[in-house]
């Protein structure tokens, strides 16, 4: 007659592989001489859910330094935000460059 203790000795367990956290990507806005500051603030509030004050801060950083981080996201979300923002800019006649890079 076997007991619970006997059957527990024969249980095989697998170690679970540790999963790494997904890589995050920064979405960057780049300065140009044609896209208006107001349009950049609009895009930041529209696609990155920044309030007007935070969007203005990012826009000024882009203007002063040449680029600025709009947000940090998973690859899929970052790709979507880059595409949406770029399409929106083109549809309004702006050459705004928005890119992503690993954090």
N, C-alpha and C positions, 0 to 999 in steps of 0.2 A: 504494500500500500504506500503510495507516495503522498507526501505532504506538500503544502505550499512552499515550504522551505526548499524541498528537493527540486521542484520545478523552477524555482527562481534561480537556482544555480546554473541551469541550462539555457537561460535567456541570453540571447546575443544582442548586444547593443551596438549601435553605430554612432561614432562620433560625428556630429554635424560639422560641416565645414563652416568656418566663420565667413560671413559675407561682408565684404567691404562696403562702406558707405558709397553711394553713387557719387561719381565725380561731379562737381559743380562748375558752372560756367558763368563768367562775368559778361554782361551785355554792356557794350561800350558805345557811346555816342561820340562822333568825331566832328571837330570843328570844320566849317567851310565858310567861304565868303558870301554865300548866297542864301542859305536857309536862315530865316528870321529867328530871333531869340524867342519871340512869342510862339512860333510854330513848334520849336523844341519843347517849350514848357507845355504846350497843348499835347504833344505826343507823349511826354513823360507822365502827364496826369491821365491820359486816355489809356495807354497800354501798360503802364507800370504802377498804376494805382498810387502815385505820389500825390500828396496835397500840393497846392500851389507854391507854398514856401519851400518845401523840399525839392520840387521840380525846378524852381528858380535857382536854388543852390547848385544843383547838378548842372543846369544850363550855364551858370557863371563859371563853374569849374571847367566845363568844356571850352567855353569862350577864352578863358585865361590860359589854360594849359594845353589845349589841343584835343583832349579827350576826357571823358568822365564815365564812371560806372553808374548805370541806371538801375542795376539790380543783379542778384546772383541767383541762379536757378539750375535745375537739372538740365541735361542736354536738350531734351525734347521741348521743355518750356522755353528755354533760351532761344532755340531755333525758331519756335513759333513767334516769339516776341520780335526777333530780328526781322522775320519775314513780314509780319503784320505792320511793323513800323516803317519798313522800307516801302512796302506797297502803298501805305497811307501817304508817305512823303512824295512818292512819284506821282500819285494821283492828284496831288496839290502842287505839282511842278517844282518840288524841292529836291536837290541832289543829296540830301542828308545821308551820311554813311553811318550805319549801325552794324557793329560786328560783335562776335563773341569769342572768348578765349578761356581756356581752363583757369580755374582759380588757383 
